[in-house]
């Protein structure tokens, strides 16, 4: 996951962070030049499913160009934490808002190009479509690029990105699309044909105008441009980015037809919604097979979408949701391919991924434009969605959520992997157990043995959570545990074994180093806390006779100071302290005394 200038690598089975977060330009450490020395972000991360390679890209030299650079790194294998073949593609103009798509004959690329003027200002000159030499980059060889520059009549193109294991028909061009603005009923469509042998024969043909249902881009007419998305508890509004199609333009070849899905944000009554499309026959004359605007009538704004399609033809759409009555949230909807279940142009009821608990405050309107819906290449059914939310009000304090889900209509389920991270913590005649969630698990079985390595017997089945407390045990005996995950397809292997020996609790050691000092109308006490674990309380005892007997003066939460204000001038008081934990109360500390003033 790469956000702005920092990325991290996560284990998809456990969710554990396995690398990073690190600065994006660390991918180019030792490479030399601006890709190594500058870290300008605007990243794209895609997975080349046919080659099982990661493709990572970001800008460089933005503050100092021209020249400007698109830095691209292609993993040598499928391990995102491994080594990369690295490239720096140079541009005379700033290649802003870059987007990548995988195709059999190249990595296709789009950017909005800005020319730096003599005074340093940047002037938009139009979008550019490029293709990078994929085969050479996979091999780690020198790679070239071919580009076509459009006029500033157009804006923000998307290249198509291949999903699934079936390649496009041989010789298919890559497809590019954009909105035809201002608000209209048209999408623009291009075909990029690449000839690496004779680059002069390459072509970028279009646009073909595709008529769709009429729309007005979200926030059109807002006094703040396209910034009008409200949030709870602040007057700061968020950008809609409704002047462009949202990444990705996802392509899939089903054999009997080819489909492209894409989305953008539109006005929907007094709020905003997500307009989405499925187009077919891109290799011939493209047609709109279905389209819809997802905008439930609840007054909430839905925008910043990303869309994809699984191998069964089911569609998933993720997006942000906000209004004056709620903090920005992340939700998704979808539809199955069976039109008798979900009629064409409709989506099912939305589901929540995370409900934000903060809003973005004054001075920052840009929001989650790295929103991305992608497909797991392992099963070609699981959708992975990433977007932005806030845990608390603020600026530049965003969080990112990565979620997965799939439709039951897609593919046969498989048994989940063995859970990881099983931990056993002993207690009094009990052991508390916890483990990491297993991808695809519906429930868990816990097993126990009195011998390391088993055989094991089930002690709990059908657990819906990843923790369990095994009670009624014998103190001093060691118990050995494993856990299994299960779903409708079967049961996982055992996890790694964890063991624990429950023990009866013992009272804590007494506090030490008690000191008493007199002040006007009070005596102050301080001490060193018991060295035993689990101390929850301290008790203060007092006497007017050295050595006691002592009377309980105060019961405190675990602490190391106390002031006794119920003292008389000239009277000497003698104090001791005890500690309390689950095993009982300690003996007395050393005695300390002071005379009241």
KEPA-793996 format. One record per residue (C-alpha): y, x, z. Coordinates in steps of 0.2 Angstrom, whole numbers, padded with zeros to 4 digits, always signed. Layout:
<recs>
YXZ ...
</recs>
This chain:
<recs>
+0000+0000+0000 +0017+0008-0006 +0033+0000+0000 +0049+0008-0006 +0047+0027-0002 +0032+0027+0009 +0014+0023+0006 -0002+0021+0017 -0021+0020+0012 -0031+0007+0021 -0050+0004+0023 -0052-0013+0015 -0068-0017+0026 -0060-0013+0042 -0041-0014+0039 -0040+0003+0047 -0026+0015+0041 -0035+0030+0034 -0020+0040+0027 -0002+0040+0030 +0011+0032+0031 +0018+0047+0021 +0032+0049+0009 +0028+0045-0009 +0033+0061-0016 +0019+0070-0006 +0008+0065-0020 +0018+0078-0030 +0018+0092-0017 +0017+0109-0026 +0020+0100-0043 +0038+0106-0044 +0054+0098-0051 +0062+0081-0045 +0045+0072-0043 +0042+0084-0028 +0059+0086-0022 +0066+0068-0023 +0058+0052-0016 +0067+0038-0025 +0054+0024-0023 +0053+0008-0033 +0035+0011-0034 +0020+0003-0043 +0002+0005-0037 -0012-0002-0049 -0031+0001-0050 -0038+0005-0067 -0054-0005-0065 -0063+0002-0080 -0061+0020-0075 -0061+0017-0056 -0045+0026-0054 -0029+0023-0044 -0012+0024-0053 +0003+0028-0042 +0021+0029-0049 +0038+0030-0043 +0056+0035-0048 +0064+0053-0046 +0081+0061-0048 +0090+0044-0047 +0105+0052-0039 +0106+0067-0050 +0101+0062-0067 +0101+0062-0081 +0087+0067-0084 +0078+0053-0074 +0060+0053-0071 +0045+0042-0069 +0032+0051-0059 +0014+0045-0061 -0001+0051-0052 -0019+0046-0058 -0033+0049-0045 -0047+0060-0050 -0060+0048-0043 -0060+0031-0034 -0054+0038-0018 -0036+0035-0015 -0035+0049-0002 -0042+0062-0014 -0034+0073-0028 -0023+0067-0042 -0018+0072-0060 +0001+0072-0059 +0014+0069-0072 +0033+0068-0074 +0040+0058-0089 +0058+0061-0093 +0071+0048-0098 +0089+0050-0103 +0093+0034-0095 +0088+0027-0078 +0072+0018-0079 +0075+0005-0065 +0063-0008-0059 +0048+0000-0067 +0031-0010-0069 +0014-0004-0075 -0001-0012-0083 -0018-0005-0087 -0025-0007-0105 -0039+0002-0114 -0028+0012-0125 -0014+0016-0112 -0005+0013-0096 +0009+0001-0102 +0026+0002-0094 +0042-0007-0093 +0059-0003-0086 +0077-0009-0086 +0087+0005-0093 +0104+0010-0086 +0115+0023-0094 +0126+0034-0082 +0144+0034-0087 +0156+0048-0085 +0162+0041-0068 +0145+0040-0062 +0143+0021-0064 +0127+0014-0072 +0128+0002-0087 +0114-0009-0092 +0108-0005-0110 +0093-0016-0111 +0074-0015-0106 +0062-0002-0113 +0043-0004-0116 +0033+0012-0116 +0015+0017-0116 +0008+0032-0107 -0007+0042-0114 -0021+0035-0103 -0036+0045-0109 -0027+0061-0107 -0021+0057-0090 -0038+0052-0084 -0044+0069-0090 -0030+0078-0082 -0023+0084-0099 -0006+0085-0106 +0000+0067-0109 +0014+0060-0120 +0023+0043-0120 +0029+0031-0134 +0044+0020-0131 +0053+0005-0139 +0071+0002-0133 +0078-0016-0133 +0096-0022-0133 +0104-0029-0117 +0102-0046-0124 +0085-0045-0115 +0080-0041-0097 +0066-0036-0087 +0050-0036-0097 +0032-0036-0089 +0017-0028-0098 +0000-0036-0097 -0012-0029-0084 -0031-0030-0087 -0042-0039-0074 -0061-0041-0075 -0075-0031-0083 -0073-0037-0100 -0060-0027-0111 -0049-0036-0123 -0055-0037-0141 -0056-0021-0150 -0038-0016-0156 -0029-0029-0146 -0011-0024-0143 -0004-0025-0125 +0006-0041-0122 +0024-0041-0115 +0034-0056-0108 +0051-0060-0101 +0061-0075-0097 +0074-0080-0110 +0090-0083-0100 +0101-0091-0095 +0090-0105-0089 +0081-0113-0104 +0064-0119-0109 +0058-0102-0117 +0048-0087-0113 +0049-0072-0124 +0032-0063-0130 +0029-0046-0138 +0014-0037-0145 +0014-0018-0142 +0002-0009-0154 -0001+0009-0151 -0007+0022-0163 -0009+0039-0154 -0015+0048-0170 +0001+0043-0180 +0014+0037-0167 +0025+0032-0182 +0013+0018-0185 +0015+0011-0167 +0025-0005-0166 +0033-0017-0154 +0033-0034-0162 +0043-0049-0156 +0049-0059-0148 +0039-0074-0151 +0048-0089-0142 +0035-0099-0132 +0042-0116-0127 +0038-0121-0109 +0044-0135-0097 +0063-0134-0094 +0069-0124-0079 +0084-0117-0071 +0082-0101-0062 +0082-0102-0043 +0099-0101-0035 +0108-0104-0051 +0126-0108-0047 +0126-0100-0030 +0142-0092-0026 +0132-0077-0021 +0124-0075-0038 +0105-0078-0037 +0106-0075-0018 +0104-0092-0009 +0087-0092+0000 +0092-0098+0018 +0084-0092+0034 +0083-0098+0052 +0096-0091+0064 +0107-0082+0052 +0119-0085+0038 +0112-0070+0028 +0104-0077+0012 +0090-0068+0002 +0089-0064-0016 +0078-0075-0027 +0076-0062-0041 +0074-0078-0052 +0081-0069-0067 +0064-0061-0071 +0046-0064-0072 +0037-0058-0056 +0024-0045-0057 +0010-0046-0062 +0007-0052-0080 -0012-0053-0077 -0023-0054-0092 -0042-0058-0092 -0054-0060-0107 -0067-0074-0103 -0076-0071-0120 -0073-0088-0127 -0054-0087-0123 -0041-0075-0117 -0029-0079-0103 -0012-0073-0096 -0005-0079-0080 +0013-0076-0074 +0026-0084-0063 +0045-0085-0058 +0056-0094-0046 +0066-0110-0051 +0077-0123-0044 +0067-0137-0037 +0078-0151-0031 +0088-0144-0016 +0077-0130-0014 +0067-0117-0024 +0049-0117-0031 +0037-0106-0040 +0035-0110-0059 +0018-0104-0065 +0009-0103-0082 -0008-0100-0090 -0006-0095-0108 -0020-0093-0120 -0024-0086-0137 -0012-0071-0135 -0020-0061-0149 -0015-0075-0161 -0001-0088-0158 +0000-0089-0139 +0000-0107-0132 +0004-0114-0115 -0013-0120-0108 -0006-0126-0092 +0010-0125-0082 +0017-0131-0065 +0030-0129-0052 +0024-0127-0035 +0037-0135-0023 +0031-0147-0010 +0045-0159-0004 +0048-0152+0013 +0065-0144+0011 +0058-0126+0011 +0061-0113-0002 +0046-0105-0011 +0050-0089-0021 +0045-0071-0024 +0027-0076-0031 +0013-0066-0038 -0002-0074-0047 -0019-0069-0053 -0035-0076-0059 -0053-0073-0054 -0069-0071-0065 -0072-0090-0063 -0055-0095-0070 -0048-0100-0052 -0030-0096-0050 -0022-0089-0034 -0003-0089-0031 +0005-0080-0016 +0024-0081-0012 +0037-0081+0002 +0043-0097+0011 +0059-0099+0020 +0073-0112+0025 +0087-0114+0038 +0073-0121+0049 +0061-0107+0048 +0059-0088+0047 +0052-0081+0031 +0034-0083+0030 +0019-0078+0018 +0009-0092+0011 -0003-0095-0004 -0010-0109-0015 -0022-0110-0029 -0033-0120-0040 -0051-0120-0046 -0055-0119-0065 -0064-0136-0064 -0050-0148-0070 -0060-0163-0063 -0057-0155-0046 -0039-0148-0049 -0031-0157-0064 -0022-0145-0076 -0005-0140-0070 -0008-0143-0051 -0011-0132-0036 -0020-0137-0020 -0012-0138-0003 -0005-0121+0003 -0012-0110+0017 -0003-0098+0028 -0006-0080+0028 +0008-0076+0042 +0022-0085+0048 +0037-0074+0051 +0045-0073+0068 +0061-0065+0062 +0075-0066+0049 +0084-0053+0039 +0101-0051+0046 +0118-0047+0039 +0121-0034+0025 +0104-0035+0017 +0098-0048+0004 +0085-0040-0005 +0067-0046-0001 +0049-0043-0005 +0050-0039-0023 +0034-0029-0022 +0024-0045-0019 +0008-0043-0028 -0008-0053-0030 -0023-0042-0037 -0042-0044-0039 -0055-0034-0030 -0065-0025-0044 -0081-0025-0034 -0084-0044-0034 -0070-0049-0046 -0068-0064-0035 -0059-0058-0020 -0040-0060-0021 -0029-0047-0011 -0011-0052-0008 +0003-0041-0001 +0021-0047+0004 +0035-0045+0016 +0039-0053+0033 +0049-0049+0049 +0042-0049+0067 +0060-0050+0074 +0078-0052+0068 +0085-0037+0060 +0089-0026+0045 +0077-0013+0038 +0064-0018+0050 +0052-0027+0039 +0033-0028+0040 +0020-0030+0027 +0005-0041+0027 -0011-0038+0016 -0023-0053+0016 -0038-0057+0006 -0047-0073+0002 -0058-0081-0012 -0064-0097-0019 -0081-0103-0015 -0083-0108-0033 -0082-0089-0038 -0098-0079-0038 -0113-0079-0026 -0108-0073-0008 -0116-0057-0002 -0121-0053+0016 -0107-0044+0025 -0107-0026+0030 -0112-0020+0047 -0098-0021+0060 -0089-0005+0065 -0081+0001+0081 -0092-0007+0094 -0086-0002+0111 -0094-0006+0128 -0084-0006+0144 -0093-0007+0161 -0088-0019+0175 -0095-0026+0191 -0112-0033+0185 -0105-0035+0168 -0101-0026+0152 -0086-0031+0140 -0089-0028+0122 -0078-0028+0106 -0080-0023+0088 -0070-0023+0072 -0071-0038+0060 -0083-0037+0046 -0077-0042+0028 -0084-0059+0023 -0092-0062+0040 -0093-0080+0047 -0100-0076+0064 -0108-0062+0074 -0125-0059+0084 -0125-0048+0099 -0141-0039+0104 -0146-0028+0119 -0160-0016+0125 -0164-0007+0140 -0169+0008+0130 -0158+0018+0118 -0163+0014+0100 -0171-0002+0104 -0180-0013+0102 -0166-0025+0104 -0166-0044+0109 -0152-0056+0105 -0141-0061+0119 -0128-0071+0109 -0128-0079+0092 -0115-0087+0081 -0100-0079+0089 -0084-0083+0081 -0074-0069+0089 -0076-0050+0089 -0078-0049+0108 -0090-0054+0121 -0093-0051+0140 -0111-0049+0145 -0113-0055+0163 -0126-0056+0177 -0131-0038+0175 -0139-0025+0187 -0126-0012+0193 -0132+0005+0190 -0143+0001+0175 -0138+0007+0158 -0138-0006+0144 -0138-0003+0125 -0130-0014+0112 -0128-0017+0094 -0120-0031+0084 -0123-0039+0067 -0112-0049+0056 -0118-0064+0046 -0113-0077+0033 -0122-0090+0022 -0129-0076+0011 -0137-0066+0025 -0136-0055+0040 -0129-0037+0040 -0138-0022+0047 -0135-0016+0065 -0119-0008+0070 -0119+0009+0078 -0126+0007+0096 -0114+0007+0111 -0120+0008+0129 -0112+0006+0147 -0118+0006+0165 -0111-0008+0176 -0106-0003+0194 -0100-0012+0209 -0082-0009+0212 -0076+0003+0226 -0060+0002+0236 -0047+0014+0229 -0041+0030+0238 -0027+0028+0249 -0009+0032+0244 -0002+0049+0249 +0014+0058+0253 +0022+0043+0262 +0040+0047+0267 +0052+0036+0277 +0071+0039+0277 +0084+0029+0286 +0100+0022+0278 +0113+0009+0285 +0104-0007+0290 +0087-0002+0281 +0073+0011+0280 +0068+0017+0263 +0050+0021+0259 +0042+0031+0245 +0025+0037+0242 +0012+0044+0229 +0001+0030+0221 -0017+0030+0224 -0027+0041+0211 -0040+0027+0209 -0039+0016+0193 -0035-0002+0192 -0023-0003+0207 -0014-0020+0206 -0005-0020+0223 +0002-0010+0237 +0003-0017+0255 +0016-0010+0268 +0012-0010+0286 +0024-0007+0301 +0023-0004+0319 +0035+0001+0333 +0021+0012+0341 +0015+0028+0333 -0003+0026+0327 -0002+0007+0327 -0007-0006+0329 +0001-0010+0312 +0007-0027+0306 +0008-0032+0287 +0026-0031+0282 +0025-0034+0263 +0013-0036+0248 +0019-0028+0233 +0014-0027+0214 +0008-0009+0211 +0023+0002+0215 +0029+0018+0224 +0045+0012+0233 +0050-0001+0246 +0066-0004+0257 +0063-0012+0274 +0080-0021+0278 +0073-0030+0294 +0077-0015+0306 +0087-0013+0322 +0098+0001+0326 +0091+0014+0337 +0073+0008+0335 +0060+0019+0328 +0048+0011+0315 +0031+0018+0310 +0024+0014+0292 +0008+0016+0282 +0004+0010+0265 -0013+0004+0257 -0018+0001+0239 -0028-0014+0232 -0039-0015+0216 -0054-0025+0211 -0065-0016+0224 -0055-0020+0239 -0041-0012+0250 -0040+0006+0253 -0038+0014+0270 -0020+0019+0277 -0009+0032+0270 -0002+0045+0281 +0010+0038+0293 +0029+0040+0291 +0043+0035+0303 +0062+0033+0304 +0075+0027+0316 +0085+0012+0311 +0104+0015+0310 
</recs>
